[in-house]
Each structure stands twice: as C-alpha cells, then as structure tokens.
Amino acid sequence: MEYREAAELLLRQNDILILTHKRPDGDTIGCAVGLCLALRAQGRTAWLLPNEDATRLFTPYLEGCLAPEDFRPAFVVSVDIAGKGLFTPAGEQWLQKGIDLAIDHHPSQEYFAKETCLDAGRAACGELVYDIVRQWGPVSREVALPLYVAVSTDTGCFQYSNTSPDTHRVAAALMETGIDAQWVNKRHFRTKSLKRLKLEALIVDTMDLHDDGAIAIAAVSLDDMARLEADEADAEDIAAFVGQLEGVRTSVTIRELEGGSCKLSVRTDETLSATGVCALLGGGGHAAAAGCTITGSVEDAKAAILSAIRQVQGHA
C-alpha cells in the first residue's frame, strides 16, 4: 500500500490506536504523535498506546496523546515497527488481536499487519507519515514539530548516509510551518547530561578495536549504568557515539539488559551490510544501521557480533 492509499484508509476509520516500538526513539514517537494530532484535526478520535519505555527526552511530546485505560479502539496502527519482536508488552496484545495498518521504512519489515504502507527508501518513517498527513491538507505547526523530531533524530541531524535530498525537502517543508527547529536540534543533539559525558568516557576507555581500528565494539553493562547512576535518557542514541571515532567504519554498541540478554546496535558504511550482520542474530534494520537482541552476557554478545561480522565479510 502506498502513502496515498494509506491516507485514504485512515480517513475511513475512527477510534484509532497508534503503537510505538519498545525502547522508543524519536522516529517512532514523532510519527505517532504527528499522526495522532493530524487525525484529530480531521475529526477522528485517535490516541497513542502508553509506552513504558519512553524516556524523559520524549515524554513531553506525548502530553495529551496517551490513551485512557477504558479506550477501545476500532482500528490499530503501528508506526516505525519492523518486526513482531519490537512490540512493547502492552502492544503485544494488539499484535495478537491484529494490527490493521503498519507504517514503516525498514527493509526488514515482517508484514505482520493486515495492510502495510512501506517505503524502505525513506531515511525516516517520519518522511512517510508526512506524505500521508499532507494528503489531508496543509500540515499544521503542531503536527510538524513531532514529525521534524522524527526526521531529524533518525538521520542523526541529517548526518547519516540515509539522508537524501528528499529528506531535506521534507525537513524544509516542516520548518516552513514555523516550528522552532533550533530548539529541537539543541535539545536532541547539543545537550548532554554530565552522566552522559561520563558514560561516553567509559566507552572510550573500554571499547575493543579490530582490523586496525576499522571496527569498534563498545559495551555498557548494567553495573556501569548503576555505578554512574545513569538512566535510559542518559544512554539515548549512544550507538551513534562510537562511530564518531576517526577510522571506524563499523561500530557496535552493546547494552546489557535485565534478564540475561543484550541489545546490539550496529552502524556501518558501504563496505558492510549492517542488516546482513544483524539478520544472522535474529535482528534487522537498514543497510547502514541495524540491531538485534541476543541471550547471554556482554562477552557472549561481543563474540557473537564479531563472528557475524566476519561471516558477512567472508561473503562480501
């Protein structure tokens, strides 16, 4: 389903519930809030399913959009969710009941919904949601702000290789509504807590380098987080930090999770497929940015991801 069809489908619905993925980033939050507000402007009842993983960096955007406990949706939409394993515990019940529409930009999309609006050529799902909501008329400043958050955060403030001319055109159109883009960019890209800076210092001191510095693998354990008294907001998008080291072409960030598992984020350049690496470990994503979750310790995760990288390199 292309975006015009998705726009028409959504306008035929009411009592709409919008789902975001676990450990939500700016793209899923921004898409959900922007879509919710745009649907309300069209006279539709729309809410977001509360996400227990949302950090203080994103909670301000959610104000007034979270569904009350007694809300009973007639139509369920997921945004920026590529696979079944990315649903929150609260979202899994709706996955079982049936997702009516998935809006996504990941090539690893698992087609779990009745209808899917997928464009893997978009740098951010926010670009796709922008095209959907503008079918209903001019995009308001209220809707444009969260969509700008979606686009800017998923492109690393327009620095990642996925950024296209169309990405800049969408960002420009959103800025023309009068949003305070400078405030967004400072909040998300130029402001760091002291605990975050200490976390980055720890990563620099402990990261493993391979292939003469072309591969960097960094790990953050639960003990590290506890020792620094850091929380999820302090670790937001920490995966982007490792790749800033000069000479690094493939960066891996490992986050130890409660319950004996680790979340891995892989960023690469054109010499290696990040999604190819993560697919070997049950994950997915984009060619240059992908992720997966594996059972085991931090050391297990290091060994597993390096083995997967070597396997993909061997088939290149």
Secondary structure, DSSP 4 states (H G I P E B T S, - for coil): --HHHHHHHHHT--SEEEE-BSS--HHHHHHHHHHHHHHHHTT--EEEPP-TT--TTTHHHHTTTBPPTT---SEEEEES--SGGGB-HHHHHHHHH--SEEEE--TT----SSEEEE-TT-SSHHHHHHHHHGGGSSPPHHHHHHHHHHHHHHTTTTTSTT--HHHHHHHHHHHTTT--HHHHHHHHHS---HHHHHHHHHHHHH-EEETTTTEEEEEE-HHHHHHHT--TTTTTTTHHHHTTSTT-SEEEEEEEETTTEEEEEEEE-TTS-HHHHHHTTT-EE-SSEEEEEEES-HHHHHHHHHHHHHHHHHH-
